[in-house]
Amino acid sequence: GCVWHQIGMILKMHHLQRSDLESCTRSTPTTLIISLISASMEASGASAQPVKLPAKKKLTYSIPDEDMAVKIAQDASGTNMEIPIALGMLGLRRSEICGLELSDLDGSILHIHSVVVYGADAKPVRKQTPKTDESDRYIRIPDELADQIRKQGYITHMRPDAITRGFQRLIEKGKYPHIRFHDLRHFFVSYAHTVLGLSDAQIMKMGGWATSAVMRAVYLQSMEDEKAAE
């Protein structure tokens, strides 16, 4: 089955036990997004202790819910947005996705260590130094996604602005509420926290954040959105 069938299934599994997640291994045929997030902790050496920081000004984020994430993934299947969206749902930034090369993939482990950004002349520039030291990291991706990348021989040839435009076309075509590609990163934070119960430190390690400020704001809004939907 396609990668998105796996993702769609796993996003519906609300009652997975932590022991089930932690027992998943790299060789499991159906390594999915949730089990990936759990397994990635071991690969990245994430700490289980939450990080406490002073309160910051409240920010507002658009956070796709699980049903929307599944539908977006399904709509992207078979297009040049499929792999970028898959990686976005695993917490990667546009610049990081564009900075990836096939050599960064070892089995199902992806090394994120370079970015593509725009220089003063508005032309894309590849930088080996990511946004923060924490952004240089290793994450685990679904086996089938890794196989799909190897089969096509590259991760993406798209530039950051092309990913933005492609995502917006997909959102408009599907008549979804307005969300940005970056909001997939917020979905990753919300899902890892509310469904998996991962700690701030674990999510920070996997998403490459230097502080937990963004995550805390996303958590709060997730709870408010849930309450408003009741």
Salt bridges, closest charged atoms under 4 A:
GLU22 OE2 - ARG18 NH2 3.43
GLU66 OE1 - HIS14 NE2 3.46
ASP67 OD1 - LYS12 NZ 2.09
GLU96 OE2 - ARG93 NH1 2.56
GLU96 OE2 - ARG137 NH1 2.93
GLU101 OE2 - ARG126 NH1 3.82
ASP104 OD1 - HIS113 NE2 2.61
ASP136 OD1 - HIS111 NE2 2.79
ASP147 OD1 - ARG150 NH2 3.04
ASP161 OD2 - ARG165 NH1 3.26
ASP183 OD1 - ARG180 NH2 2.94
ASP183 OD1 - HIS186 ND1 3.13
ASP200 OD2 - ARG216 NH2 3.14
GLU224 OE2 - LYS58 NZ 3.11
